[in-house]
Every structure is written in C-alpha cells, then in structure tokens.
Amino acid sequence: VAHVTWSLQAVNDCAFAAYSVLGHDKTTGVSFVPEGCTHLMDFAETSCTATELSPGRQYTFTVSVLCANPECNSASSTQSPSTYVGIGCPAPTGISDVAASGACQEGDMVPDQGVCTT
C-alpha cells in the first residue's frame, strides 16, 4: 500500500466534483487509477490509501481536482516522490542465543508451582 496525501490550493470557479488520483508504475511505465483512491468526492478529505500495488516496484502519484464543469478541472499536480512498495515481511529463520536470568535452583520455591526440582 501507499498513503497518498495532498494540499488543496485555491479552487477558484470550480464547483468541486471529486479528486482524481493517478498512479504511475516506474518499473513498467504504466499509469493507472489506484484501488483505494477512487470516488474521492469529499472536498475535505485530502488523502487516500492506494492498494493492490505490486511488491518490489516504485510508484509516483499525481492528483487533480475535477469540477462540475470539466473546463474548470485543475491540471495534475507535480509527481510525488517515488514510493517503494516492499516485498513483505520475511519469515523468521530460527531462534538462537536464548538466555534467561533468575533460573530456578534445586529446592527453590516457584510461586504457584511448588518446589523446583531441577
């Protein structure tokens, strides 16, 4: 996922309709509308979470304002800095060098467990 945020400038004569977010996959050169960043019709909401991105790739995003009159739509913003989508969390490979302190000595009382019998 990538969290996309933007700051709104003056909308002038635009009767706001929606924000349009466009993603760009820097690996393939393909532009797309990212899942999670569609139907952005709340003027006050200036962020979205782009989902369904391919791991191991870099993406940039642009945002524009869509108006009721398409002739008033804004130009696209400048591209965001590149965002790298990680490959995920690697699985643990094992546990080593385990240590403990306060080990039970034979004859010690262990609370709620009786007597230690090491």
C-alpha positions in Angstrom: 0.0 0.0 0.0 1.0 3.6 -0.4 -0.6 6.5 1.6 -1.2 9.5 -0.8 -1.8 12.9 0.7 -2.1 16.4 -0.9 -2.7 20.0 0.0 -5.5 21.9 -1.7 -4.9 25.2 -3.3 -7.5 27.8 -4.4 -10.3 26.2 -6.4 -11.4 29.5 -7.9 -14.6 29.0 -10.1 -14.6 25.2 -9.7 -17.8 23.6 -8.4 -15.9 20.7 -6.8 -16.9 17.2 -8.0 -14.0 14.9 -7.0 -10.3 14.4 -6.7 -8.6 12.3 -9.3 -5.5 10.3 -8.2 -3.3 8.8 -10.9 -0.6 6.3 -10.1 2.5 5.7 -12.2 4.4 2.4 -12.1 8.0 3.5 -12.6 9.0 -0.1 -13.4 6.6 -0.7 -16.3 5.8 2.9 -17.2 2.1 2.2 -16.9 -0.3 4.9 -15.4 -3.4 3.7 -13.6 -6.1 4.8 -11.1 -5.1 3.0 -7.9 -7.6 0.9 -5.9 -8.4 2.8 -2.7 -8.1 6.2 -4.4 -11.4 6.2 -6.4 -14.6 8.1 -5.8 -12.9 10.8 -3.8 -15.9 13.2 -3.6 -15.3 14.6 -0.1 -13.7 18.1 -0.6 -12.2 18.0 2.9 -10.6 14.5 2.6 -7.1 15.1 1.1 -5.7 11.6 1.3 -6.3 8.1 0.2 -4.6 4.7 0.5 -3.5 3.2 -2.7 -3.9 -0.6 -2.6 -3.3 -3.6 -4.9 0.2 -2.3 -5.8 2.8 -4.8 -6.9 5.6 -5.5 -4.4 9.1 -4.6 -5.3 8.1 -1.7 -7.5 8.4 2.1 -7.3 5.3 4.3 -7.8 4.6 8.0 -8.1 1.3 9.8 -7.8 -0.4 12.9 -9.1 -3.7 14.5 -8.0 -6.1 16.8 -9.8 -9.4 18.5 -9.0 -12.4 17.6 -11.1 -15.1 20.2 -11.3 -18.8 20.0 -12.3 -17.7 21.9 -15.4 -14.9 19.9 -16.9 -13.4 23.0 -18.5 -12.5 24.2 -14.9 -10.6 21.0 -13.9 -7.2 21.6 -12.5 -4.0 20.5 -14.1 -2.4 17.5 -12.5 -0.1 18.2 -9.5 3.6 17.6 -9.7 4.5 14.0 -9.2 5.0 12.8 -5.7 8.4 11.5 -4.7 8.9 7.8 -5.6 7.3 5.4 -3.2 8.7 1.9 -3.0 6.3 -0.9 -2.2 8.1 -3.5 -0.1 8.1 -7.2 -0.7 6.6 -8.0 2.7 7.8 -9.2 6.0 10.4 -12.0 5.7 9.6 -15.1 7.7 11.7 -15.8 10.8 14.5 -18.3 10.1 15.1 -19.5 13.6 15.9 -18.5 17.2 19.4 -18.7 18.7 21.4 -17.4 21.6 18.5 -17.7 24.0 19.4 -16.7 27.6 17.4 -16.4 30.8 18.2 -15.0 34.2 16.9 -15.9 37.6 17.0 -19.6 36.9 15.4 -21.9 39.5 17.9 -23.6 41.8 17.0 -27.0 43.2 15.0 -26.6 46.4 13.7 -23.0 45.4 10.1 -22.4 45.7 8.4 -21.4 42.5 5.3 -19.3 43.1 2.1 -21.3 42.4 4.1 -24.3 41.2 5.5 -25.9 44.3 9.2 -26.8 44.7 11.8 -26.5 41.9 13.2 -30.0 41.1 16.0 -29.3 38.5 
